[in-house]
Amino acid sequence: MSGHSKWSTIKHKKGAADAKRGRIFTRLIKEITIAARMGGGDADSNPRLRSAVIAAKAENMPKDNIERAIKKGTGELEGVNYEEMTYEGYGPGGVAMLVACLTDNKNRTVAEVKYIFDRHGGSLGEPGCVAWKFDKKGIITFDKDKADEEKLMELALDAGAEDVKEEDDEFEVVTAPNDFETVKKAFDDAKLEYSSAEISMIPQMTVRLEGKKAEQMINLMEALEENDDVNNVYANFDIPDEVMEAIG
């Protein structure tokens, strides 16, 4: 189980449960608001906002909620001023971790993130301590049972993707950040349905975890994901499938 691809799969499967707690809508509204604040309220000319709106629609967020979040970002409506913060730290077994947050209170968020790290066998680090262990990439994933591998690979490489990887029950298209929108548009134009599309932080190498450290790592990831201020968690761990099954 790799820190990027399979954890993303777990998050996708957990989506329904998260939605019941309102966390998915909360995070999407924050992302839409800050995207609109930084790049304007026109999704056609603001790639980050466009991606956020697509994600919101995929979760069946009402149109009024989306429009209200955009207007709060552009200043047409009064709203909370969110800031982007990224915290770096170490998980069990020395796993490198990046925690991307959207917050209206930095002091609250850093205190909560530190508490979660400490409680689950990790530690919060100084800025720059682990960021160099990750590369920023565009990642577009397709369910295997919904994709034609040959057509997918041909279209991806023609559009400028760096690689197409096979990961368990999905294909993963990797792009340079600057080519992400071009490649995604090629898929949209060809009407190829992807399960997710995002700019992500990919670990250059992974740390293999087993036993107690593997269980601690899963608990740490889940605790961070459950925090309302946490937008994304990136980590360079790998847990063998049989260990993951034993953890349940």
JOSUL-V812401 format. One line per field, one symbol per residue. ss: DSSP state (a for helix, b for strand, c for the rest). Layout:
ss = ???
This chain:
ss = cbccaaaaaaaaacaaaaaaccaaaaaaaaaaaaaaaaacccccccaaaaaaaaaaaaccccaaaaaaaaaaaaccccccccbbbbbbbbcaaacbbbbbbbbccaaaaaaaaaaaaaacccbbccccccaaabbbbbbbbbbaaaccaaaaaaaaaaacccbbbbbccbbbbbbbaaaaaaaaaaaaaccccccbbbbbbbbcccbbbcaaaaaaaaaaaaaaaccccbbbbbbcbbbcaaaaaaac
